[in-house]
Amino acid sequence: MKPDGEPYLEPHHLRRLSDGGPDHPAHVISLCPNCHRRVHFGRDATEYNQSLVTRMRAIEPDFR
């Protein structure tokens, strides 16, 4: 939560820029801070990120 009590989301690149991922809005999703930490530092980070990619493909058929 922000200081004023409003919730906030953090952007997450589904393919890391450092791995050659595109810096394009179609490849970025919004996550709550807890999920964003999980996708980067969690024990299941790789699997969790892949599940997000799978979900994105269901929402955006042109997502590669």
PDB file of N, CA, C and O in Angstrom:
ATOM      1  N   MET A   1       0.837  -1.185   0.000  1.00  0.00           N
ATOM      2  CA  MET A   1       0.000   0.000   0.000  1.00  0.00           C
ATOM      3  C   MET A   1       0.882   1.248   0.000  1.00  0.00           C
ATOM      4  O   MET A   1       1.944   1.291   0.620  1.00  0.00           O
ATOM      5  N   LYS A   2       0.406   2.242  -0.708  1.00  0.00           N
ATOM      6  CA  LYS A   2       1.099   3.529  -0.702  1.00  0.00           C
ATOM      7  C   LYS A   2       0.783   4.223   0.622  1.00  0.00           C
ATOM      8  O   LYS A   2      -0.141   3.823   1.330  1.00  0.00           O
ATOM      9  N   PRO A   3       1.541   5.251   0.951  1.00  0.00           N
ATOM     10  CA  PRO A   3       1.295   5.952   2.216  1.00  0.00           C
ATOM     11  C   PRO A   3      -0.147   6.442   2.392  1.00  0.00           C
ATOM     12  O   PRO A   3      -0.636   6.548   3.517  1.00  0.00           O
ATOM     13  N   ASP A   4      -0.824   6.738   1.279  1.00  0.00           N
ATOM     14  CA  ASP A   4      -2.210   7.211   1.390  1.00  0.00           C
ATOM     15  C   ASP A   4      -3.221   6.068   1.455  1.00  0.00           C
ATOM     16  O   ASP A   4      -4.427   6.313   1.450  1.00  0.00           O
ATOM     17  N   GLY A   5      -2.739   4.806   1.515  1.00  0.00           N
ATOM     18  CA  GLY A   5      -3.619   3.662   1.636  1.00  0.00           C
ATOM     19  C   GLY A   5      -4.044   3.041   0.315  1.00  0.00           C
ATOM     20  O   GLY A   5      -4.722   2.014   0.301  1.00  0.00           O
ATOM     21  N   GLU A   6      -3.654   3.651  -0.788  1.00  0.00           N
ATOM     22  CA  GLU A   6      -3.980   3.116  -2.108  1.00  0.00           C
ATOM     23  C   GLU A   6      -3.069   1.940  -2.447  1.00  0.00           C
ATOM     24  O   GLU A   6      -1.868   1.998  -2.184  1.00  0.00           O
ATOM     25  N   PRO A   7      -3.620   0.877  -3.026  1.00  0.00           N
ATOM     26  CA  PRO A   7      -2.760  -0.229  -3.471  1.00  0.00           C
ATOM     27  C   PRO A   7      -2.000   0.186  -4.726  1.00  0.00           C
ATOM     28  O   PRO A   7      -2.409   1.107  -5.432  1.00  0.00           O
ATOM     29  N   TYR A   8      -0.904  -0.491  -4.995  1.00  0.00           N
ATOM     30  CA  TYR A   8      -0.142  -0.197  -6.205  1.00  0.00           C
ATOM     31  C   TYR A   8       0.380  -1.492  -6.819  1.00  0.00           C
ATOM     32  O   TYR A   8       0.471  -2.525  -6.156  1.00  0.00           O
ATOM     33  N   LEU A   9       0.718  -1.408  -8.090  1.00  0.00           N
ATOM     34  CA  LEU A   9       1.251  -2.550  -8.833  1.00  0.00           C
ATOM     35  C   LEU A   9       2.633  -2.190  -9.359  1.00  0.00           C
ATOM     36  O   LEU A   9       2.977  -1.017  -9.502  1.00  0.00           O
ATOM     37  N   GLU A  10       3.412  -3.221  -9.643  1.00  0.00           N
ATOM     38  CA  GLU A  10       4.750  -3.031 -10.183  1.00  0.00           C
ATOM     39  C   GLU A  10       4.818  -3.684 -11.561  1.00  0.00           C
ATOM     40  O   GLU A  10       4.255  -4.762 -11.756  1.00  0.00           O
ATOM     41  N   PRO A  11       5.501  -3.049 -12.525  1.00  0.00           N
ATOM     42  CA  PRO A  11       5.631  -3.650 -13.853  1.00  0.00           C
ATOM     43  C   PRO A  11       6.647  -4.787 -13.839  1.00  0.00           C
ATOM     44  O   PRO A  11       7.656  -4.725 -13.136  1.00  0.00           O
ATOM     45  N   HIS A  12       6.368  -5.824 -14.622  1.00  0.00           N
ATOM     46  CA  HIS A  12       7.278  -6.961 -14.729  1.00  0.00           C
ATOM     47  C   HIS A  12       7.420  -7.363 -16.191  1.00  0.00           C
ATOM     48  O   HIS A  12       6.428  -7.641 -16.864  1.00  0.00           O
ATOM     49  N   HIS A  13       8.666  -7.392 -16.685  1.00  0.00           N
ATOM     50  CA  HIS A  13       8.945  -7.872 -18.043  1.00  0.00           C
ATOM     51  C   HIS A  13       8.929  -9.400 -18.011  1.00  0.00           C
ATOM     52  O   HIS A  13       9.657 -10.017 -17.233  1.00  0.00           O
ATOM     53  N   LEU A  14       8.108 -10.001 -18.848  1.00  0.00           N
ATOM     54  CA  LEU A  14       7.997 -11.452 -18.857  1.00  0.00           C
ATOM     55  C   LEU A  14       9.285 -12.120 -19.339  1.00  0.00           C
ATOM     56  O   LEU A  14       9.604 -13.231 -18.917  1.00  0.00           O
ATOM     57  N   ARG A  15      10.017 -11.452 -20.210  1.00  0.00           N
ATOM     58  CA  ARG A  15      11.367 -11.883 -20.579  1.00  0.00           C
ATOM     59  C   ARG A  15      12.304 -10.755 -20.185  1.00  0.00           C
ATOM     60  O   ARG A  15      12.174  -9.630 -20.666  1.00  0.00           O
ATOM     61  N   ARG A  16      13.245 -11.063 -19.311  1.00  0.00           N
ATOM     62  CA  ARG A  16      14.134 -10.020 -18.793  1.00  0.00           C
ATOM     63  C   ARG A  16      14.853  -9.300 -19.923  1.00  0.00           C
ATOM     64  O   ARG A  16      15.292  -9.912 -20.898  1.00  0.00           O
ATOM     65  N   LEU A  17      14.962  -7.997 -19.769  1.00  0.00           N
ATOM     66  CA  LEU A  17      15.687  -7.205 -20.750  1.00  0.00           C
ATOM     67  C   LEU A  17      17.126  -7.682 -20.856  1.00  0.00           C
ATOM     68  O   LEU A  17      17.700  -7.699 -21.945  1.00  0.00           O
ATOM     69  N   SER A  18      17.706  -8.068 -19.733  1.00  0.00           N
ATOM     70  CA  SER A  18      19.097  -8.531 -19.727  1.00  0.00           C
ATOM     71  C   SER A  18      19.272  -9.846 -20.484  1.00  0.00           C
ATOM     72  O   SER A  18      20.390 -10.218 -20.838  1.00  0.00           O
ATOM     73  N   ASP A  19      18.155 -10.555 -20.735  1.00  0.00           N
ATOM     74  CA  ASP A  19      18.185 -11.794 -21.517  1.00  0.00           C
ATOM     75  C   ASP A  19      17.748 -11.556 -22.957  1.00  0.00           C
ATOM     76  O   ASP A  19      17.489 -12.504 -23.700  1.00  0.00           O
ATOM     77  N   GLY A  20      17.667 -10.295 -23.343  1.00  0.00           N
ATOM     78  CA  GLY A  20      17.264  -9.968 -24.706  1.00  0.00           C
ATOM     79  C   GLY A  20      15.769  -9.804 -24.894  1.00  0.00           C
ATOM     80  O   GLY A  20      15.287  -9.736 -26.025  1.00  0.00           O
ATOM     81  N   GLY A  21      15.032  -9.739 -23.795  1.00  0.00           N
ATOM     82  CA  GLY A  21      13.595  -9.560 -23.891  1.00  0.00           C
ATOM     83  C   GLY A  21      13.238  -8.186 -24.437  1.00  0.00           C
ATOM     84  O   GLY A  21      13.985  -7.225 -24.253  1.00  0.00           O
ATOM     85  N   PRO A  22      12.095  -8.094 -25.109  1.00  0.00           N
ATOM     86  CA  PRO A  22      11.688  -6.816 -25.696  1.00  0.00           C
ATOM     87  C   PRO A  22      11.210  -5.826 -24.636  1.00  0.00           C
ATOM     88  O   PRO A  22      10.536  -6.198 -23.675  1.00  0.00           O
ATOM     89  N   ASP A  23      11.568  -4.575 -24.829  1.00  0.00           N
ATOM     90  CA  ASP A  23      11.089  -3.507 -23.949  1.00  0.00           C
ATOM     91  C   ASP A  23       9.859  -2.897 -24.595  1.00  0.00           C
ATOM     92  O   ASP A  23       9.889  -1.781 -25.114  1.00  0.00           O
ATOM     93  N   HIS A  24       8.778  -3.660 -24.550  1.00  0.00           N
ATOM     94  CA  HIS A  24       7.537  -3.261 -25.200  1.00  0.00           C
ATOM     95  C   HIS A  24       6.374  -3.555 -24.248  1.00  0.00           C
ATOM     96  O   HIS A  24       6.375  -4.581 -23.568  1.00  0.00           O
ATOM     97  N   PRO A  25       5.389  -2.664 -24.197  1.00  0.00           N
ATOM     98  CA  PRO A  25       4.268  -2.864 -23.272  1.00  0.00           C
ATOM     99  C   PRO A  25       3.549  -4.204 -23.424  1.00  0.00           C
ATOM    100  O   PRO A  25       2.972  -4.701 -22.457  1.00  0.00           O
ATOM    101  N   ALA A  26       3.574  -4.789 -24.605  1.00  0.00           N
ATOM    102  CA  ALA A  26       2.908  -6.079 -24.805  1.00  0.00           C
ATOM    103  C   ALA A  26       3.600  -7.204 -24.056  1.00  0.00           C
ATOM    104  O   ALA A  26       3.038  -8.292 -23.925  1.00  0.00           O
ATOM    105  N   HIS A  27       4.800  -6.965 -23.567  1.00  0.00           N
ATOM    106  CA  HIS A  27       5.569  -7.992 -22.864  1.00  0.00           C
ATOM    107  C   HIS A  27       5.757  -7.646 -21.388  1.00  0.00           C
ATOM    108  O   HIS A  27       6.615  -8.211 -20.710  1.00  0.00           O
ATOM    109  N   VAL A  28       4.942  -6.710 -20.904  1.00  0.00           N
ATOM    110  CA  VAL A  28       5.024  -6.270 -19.507  1.00  0.00           C
ATOM    111  C   VAL A  28       3.673  -6.492 -18.856  1.00  0.00           C
ATOM    112  O   VAL A  28       2.633  -6.173 -19.432  1.00  0.00           O
ATOM    113  N   ILE A  29       3.698  -7.045 -17.642  1.00  0.00           N
ATOM    114  CA  ILE A  29       2.462  -7.212 -16.882  1.00  0.00           C
ATOM    115  C   ILE A  29       2.613  -6.483 -15.553  1.00  0.00           C
ATOM    116  O   ILE A  29       3.718  -6.112 -15.156  1.00  0.00           O
ATOM    117  N   SER A  30       1.510  -6.288 -14.884  1.00  0.00           N
ATOM    118  CA  SER A  30       1.516  -5.655 -13.566  1.00  0.00           C
ATOM    119  C   SER A  30       1.318  -6.706 -12.497  1.00  0.00           C
ATOM    120  O   SER A  30       0.434  -7.558 -12.596  1.00  0.00           O
ATOM    121  N   LEU A  31       2.146  -6.637 -11.478  1.00  0.00           N
ATOM    122  CA  LEU A  31       2.053  -7.562 -10.353  1.00  0.00           C
ATOM    123  C   LEU A  31       2.033  -6.785  -9.049  1.00  0.00           C
ATOM    124  O   LEU A  31       2.573  -5.683  -8.955  1.00  0.00           O
ATOM    125  N   CYS A  32       1.403  -7.377  -8.048  1.00  0.00           N
ATOM    126  CA  CYS A  32       1.505  -6.781  -6.717  1.00  0.00           C
ATOM    127  C   CYS A  32       2.957  -6.956  -6.260  1.00  0.00           C
ATOM    128  O   CYS A  32       3.657  -7.825  -6.779  1.00  0.00           O
ATOM    129  N   PRO A  33       3.413  -6.160  -5.316  1.00  0.00           N
ATOM    130  CA  PRO A  33       4.805  -6.264  -4.874  1.00  0.00           C
ATOM    131  C   PRO A  33       5.199  -7.662  -4.395  1.00  0.00           C
ATOM    132  O   PRO A  33       6.323  -8.099  -4.642  1.00  0.00           O
ATOM    133  N   ASN A  34       4.305  -8.362  -3.723  1.00  0.00           N
ATOM    134  CA  ASN A  34       4.646  -9.706  -3.245  1.00  0.00           C
ATOM    135  C   ASN A  34       4.869 -10.667  -4.407  1.00  0.00           C
ATOM    136  O   ASN A  34       5.835 -11.431  -4.402  1.00  0.00           O
ATOM    137  N   CYS A  35       3.989 -10.637  -5.397  1.00  0.00           N
ATOM    138  CA  CYS A  35       4.147 -11.516  -6.553  1.00  0.00           C
ATOM    139  C   CYS A  35       5.368 -11.132  -7.375  1.00  0.00           C
ATOM    140  O   CYS A  35       6.032 -11.998  -7.946  1.00  0.00           O
ATOM    141  N   HIS A  36       5.669  -9.835  -7.439  1.00  0.00           N
ATOM    142  CA  HIS A  36       6.850  -9.397  -8.179  1.00  0.00           C
ATOM    143  C   HIS A  36       8.127  -9.925  -7.521  1.00  0.00           C
ATOM    144  O   HIS A  36       9.054 -10.337  -8.218  1.00  0.00           O
ATOM    145  N   ARG A  37       8.182  -9.916  -6.212  1.00  0.00           N
ATOM    146  CA  ARG A  37       9.354 -10.474  -5.512  1.00  0.00           C
ATOM    147  C   ARG A  37       9.422 -11.987  -5.743  1.00  0.00           C
ATOM    148  O   ARG A  37      10.500 -12.547  -5.940  1.00  0.00           O
ATOM    149  N   ARG A  38       8.273 -12.627  -5.716  1.00  0.00           N
ATOM    150  CA  ARG A  38       8.238 -14.085  -5.939  1.00  0.00           C
ATOM    151  C   ARG A  38       8.807 -14.442  -7.310  1.00  0.00           C
ATOM    152  O   ARG A  38       9.598 -15.378  -7.429  1.00  0.00           O
ATOM    153  N   VAL A  39       8.409 -13.700  -8.346  1.00  0.00           N
ATOM    154  CA  VAL A  39       8.836 -14.025  -9.700  1.00  0.00           C
ATOM    155  C   VAL A  39      10.333 -13.788  -9.902  1.00  0.00           C
ATOM    156  O   VAL A  39      10.934 -14.359 -10.812  1.00  0.00           O
ATOM    157  N   HIS A  40      10.931 -12.957  -9.064  1.00  0.00           N
ATOM    158  CA  HIS A  40      12.376 -12.711  -9.171  1.00  0.00           C
ATOM    159  C   HIS A  40      13.199 -13.508  -8.169  1.00  0.00           C
ATOM    160  O   HIS A  40      14.301 -13.953  -8.489  1.00  0.00           O
ATOM    161  N   PHE A  41      12.685 -13.691  -6.977  1.00  0.00           N
ATOM    162  CA  PHE A  41      13.502 -14.264  -5.906  1.00  0.00           C
ATOM    163  C   PHE A  41      12.917 -15.510  -5.253  1.00  0.00           C
ATOM    164  O   PHE A  41      13.552 -16.098  -4.378  1.00  0.00           O
ATOM    165  N   GLY A  42      11.736 -15.918  -5.654  1.00  0.00           N
ATOM    166  CA  GLY A  42      11.087 -17.065  -5.030  1.00  0.00           C
ATOM    167  C   GLY A  42      11.721 -18.389  -5.416  1.00  0.00           C
ATOM    168  O   GLY A  42      12.384 -18.503  -6.448  1.00  0.00           O
ATOM    169  N   ARG A  43      11.513 -19.359  -4.595  1.00  0.00           N
ATOM    170  CA  ARG A  43      12.015 -20.708  -4.852  1.00  0.00           C
ATOM    171  C   ARG A  43      11.475 -21.237  -6.181  1.00  0.00           C
ATOM    172  O   ARG A  43      12.158 -21.982  -6.884  1.00  0.00           O
ATOM    173  N   ASP A  44      10.240 -20.845  -6.520  1.00  0.00           N
ATOM    174  CA  ASP A  44       9.601 -21.295  -7.757  1.00  0.00           C
ATOM    175  C   ASP A  44       9.574 -20.195  -8.822  1.00  0.00           C
ATOM    176  O   ASP A  44       8.667 -20.164  -9.654  1.00  0.00           O
ATOM    177  N   ALA A  45      10.543 -19.310  -8.802  1.00  0.00           N
ATOM    178  CA  ALA A  45      10.544 -18.137  -9.685  1.00  0.00           C
ATOM    179  C   ALA A  45      10.402 -18.497 -11.160  1.00  0.00           C
ATOM    180  O   ALA A  45       9.590 -17.900 -11.867  1.00  0.00           O
ATOM    181  N   THR A  46      11.174 -19.457 -11.626  1.00  0.00           N
ATOM    182  CA  THR A  46      11.134 -19.824 -13.041  1.00  0.00           C
ATOM    183  C   THR A  46       9.771 -20.391 -13.419  1.00  0.00           C
ATOM    184  O   THR A  46       9.205 -20.020 -14.446  1.00  0.00           O
ATOM    185  N   GLU A  47       9.253 -21.275 -12.605  1.00  0.00           N
ATOM    186  CA  GLU A  47       7.952 -21.874 -12.881  1.00  0.00           C
ATOM    187  C   GLU A  47       6.837 -20.837 -12.812  1.00  0.00           C
ATOM    188  O   GLU A  47       5.915 -20.846 -13.628  1.00  0.00           O
ATOM    189  N   TYR A  48       6.931 -19.943 -11.829  1.00  0.00           N
ATOM    190  CA  TYR A  48       5.907 -18.912 -11.678  1.00  0.00           C
ATOM    191  C   TYR A  48       5.922 -17.974 -12.880  1.00  0.00           C
ATOM    192  O   TYR A  48       4.863 -17.622 -13.401  1.00  0.00           O
ATOM    193  N   ASN A  49       7.104 -17.566 -13.326  1.00  0.00           N
ATOM    194  CA  ASN A  49       7.181 -16.696 -14.495  1.00  0.00           C
ATOM    195  C   ASN A  49       6.605 -17.407 -15.717  1.00  0.00           C
ATOM    196  O   ASN A  49       5.896 -16.793 -16.514  1.00  0.00           O
ATOM    197  N   GLN A  50       6.903 -18.687 -15.868  1.00  0.00           N
ATOM    198  CA  GLN A  50       6.355 -19.427 -17.009  1.00  0.00           C
ATOM    199  C   GLN A  50       4.836 -19.487 -16.943  1.00  0.00           C
ATOM    200  O   GLN A  50       4.173 -19.426 -17.978  1.00  0.00           O
ATOM    201  N   SER A  51       4.277 -19.605 -15.751  1.00  0.00           N
ATOM    202  CA  SER A  51       2.814 -19.615 -15.631  1.00  0.00           C
ATOM    203  C   SER A  51       2.231 -18.266 -16.048  1.00  0.00           C
ATOM    204  O   SER A  51       1.138 -18.210 -16.612  1.00  0.00           O
ATOM    205  N   LEU A  52       2.949 -17.189 -15.777  1.00  0.00           N
ATOM    206  CA  LEU A  52       2.500 -15.857 -16.203  1.00  0.00           C
ATOM    207  C   LEU A  52       2.565 -15.730 -17.721  1.00  0.00           C
ATOM    208  O   LEU A  52       1.677 -15.138 -18.335  1.00  0.00           O
ATOM    209  N   VAL A  53       3.613 -16.283 -18.327  1.00  0.00           N
ATOM    210  CA  VAL A  53       3.730 -16.276 -19.784  1.00  0.00           C
ATOM    211  C   VAL A  53       2.568 -17.053 -20.399  1.00  0.00           C
ATOM    212  O   VAL A  53       1.971 -16.607 -21.379  1.00  0.00           O
ATOM    213  N   THR A  54       2.249 -18.202 -19.832  1.00  0.00           N
ATOM    214  CA  THR A  54       1.135 -19.011 -20.327  1.00  0.00           C
ATOM    215  C   THR A  54      -0.183 -18.247 -20.231  1.00  0.00           C
ATOM    216  O   THR A  54      -0.994 -18.286 -21.156  1.00  0.00           O
ATOM    217  N   ARG A  55      -0.391 -17.568 -19.137  1.00  0.00           N
ATOM    218  CA  ARG A  55      -1.612 -16.769 -18.972  1.00  0.00           C
ATOM    219  C   ARG A  55      -1.660 -15.639 -19.995  1.00  0.00           C
ATOM    220  O   ARG A  55      -2.709 -15.353 -20.571  1.00  0.00           O
ATOM    221  N   MET A  56      -0.509 -15.000 -20.213  1.00  0.00           N
ATOM    222  CA  MET A  56      -0.449 -13.891 -21.171  1.00  0.00           C
ATOM    223  C   MET A  56      -0.796 -14.387 -22.573  1.00  0.00           C
ATOM    224  O   MET A  56      -1.487 -13.693 -23.319  1.00  0.00           O
ATOM    225  N   ARG A  57      -0.328 -15.568 -22.933  1.00  0.00           N
ATOM    226  CA  ARG A  57      -0.652 -16.122 -24.260  1.00  0.00           C
ATOM    227  C   ARG A  57      -2.154 -16.375 -24.401  1.00  0.00           C
ATOM    228  O   ARG A  57      -2.700 -16.241 -25.496  1.00  0.00           O
ATOM    229  N   ALA A  58      -2.820 -16.734 -23.317  1.00  0.00           N
ATOM    230  CA  ALA A  58      -4.263 -16.943 -23.366  1.00  0.00           C
ATOM    231  C   ALA A  58      -5.012 -15.639 -23.535  1.00  0.00           C
ATOM    232  O   ALA A  58      -6.088 -15.609 -24.133  1.00  0.00           O
ATOM    233  N   ILE A  59      -4.450 -14.563 -23.012  1.00  0.00           N
ATOM    234  CA  ILE A  59      -5.091 -13.240 -23.085  1.00  0.00           C
ATOM    235  C   ILE A  59      -4.751 -12.539 -24.387  1.00  0.00           C
ATOM    236  O   ILE A  59      -5.615 -11.936 -25.024  1.00  0.00           O
ATOM    237  N   GLU A  60      -3.480 -12.622 -24.781  1.00  0.00           N
ATOM    238  CA  GLU A  60      -2.968 -11.952 -25.974  1.00  0.00           C
ATOM    239  C   GLU A  60      -2.462 -12.994 -26.959  1.00  0.00           C
ATOM    240  O   GLU A  60      -1.309 -13.413 -26.858  1.00  0.00           O
ATOM    241  N   PRO A  61      -3.283 -13.426 -27.904  1.00  0.00           N
ATOM    242  CA  PRO A  61      -2.885 -14.475 -28.836  1.00  0.00           C
ATOM    243  C   PRO A  61      -1.617 -14.168 -29.626  1.00  0.00           C
ATOM    244  O   PRO A  61      -0.913 -15.096 -30.024  1.00  0.00           O
ATOM    245  N   ASP A  62      -1.306 -12.901 -29.862  1.00  0.00           N
ATOM    246  CA  ASP A  62      -0.105 -12.532 -30.625  1.00  0.00           C
ATOM    247  C   ASP A  62       1.151 -12.488 -29.764  1.00  0.00           C
ATOM    248  O   ASP A  62       2.244 -12.235 -30.270  1.00  0.00           O
ATOM    249  N   PHE A  63       1.000 -12.731 -28.479  1.00  0.00           N
ATOM    250  CA  PHE A  63       2.169 -12.715 -27.588  1.00  0.00           C
ATOM    251  C   PHE A  63       3.084 -13.867 -27.940  1.00  0.00           C
ATOM    252  O   PHE A  63       2.634 -15.001 -28.104  1.00  0.00           O
ATOM    253  N   ARG A  64       4.384 -13.575 -28.059  1.00  0.00           N
ATOM    254  CA  ARG A  64       5.376 -14.622 -28.374  1.00  0.00           C
ATOM    255  C   ARG A  64       6.367 -14.767 -27.286  1.00  0.00           C
ATOM    256  O   ARG A  64       7.271 -15.597 -27.382  1.00  0.00           O
TER     257      ARG A  64
END
